[in-house]
Amino acid sequence: MRLPLSFPLTRLLAVLAVLASGLVTLYAAPPYNILFIICDQEQGNLIPAAGYQTPARQALTRRGVVFRNHYTAAAMCSPSRAAFLTGLPPQRTGVFDQMEYPYVPNLNPRLPNLGSVLKQLGYSTAYFGKFEMARDLIDTKDTVNYSRKLRPYGFDHFAATGDVGSFPTPATKTTP
């Protein structure tokens, strides 16, 4: 099943809510797992290099829903991520530029978002990776336990792993 992402997130969340509540009622089973994988700066129609394979990701793609036609709310990743999480444009979330700039406010945890809506539906929720919706999570430290930091946003567990921070490192430079 393929849905265009131009379909507003709030409608998608409503559909998920109806489906999840109906499935739980019909089958008296726990809700289905939902896994969103979001990649920055990746173009879905590019062919991987010879010998490069991602079998687990390909299996998830075959068994899941893939959004191939989508809309990005902003060119910058912080406001775009806030729009994805809330279904609201940057003008409504207040996150209108990169979170590293001191004039950009944190995403208001009282706004309904993916974590809080799924939490209300009875899901256990987790967020792994770059959050960039709260200034104190931009440059995380290995000595601090952040696992419960996103509870105000509805996420039970959090780990700032993967692409943390937005600044280039020597690993991102190419050699001639």
Beta strands, then each sheet from edge to edge (+ up, - down):
strand 1: 126-128
strand 2: 157-159
sheet 1: 1+ 2+
end
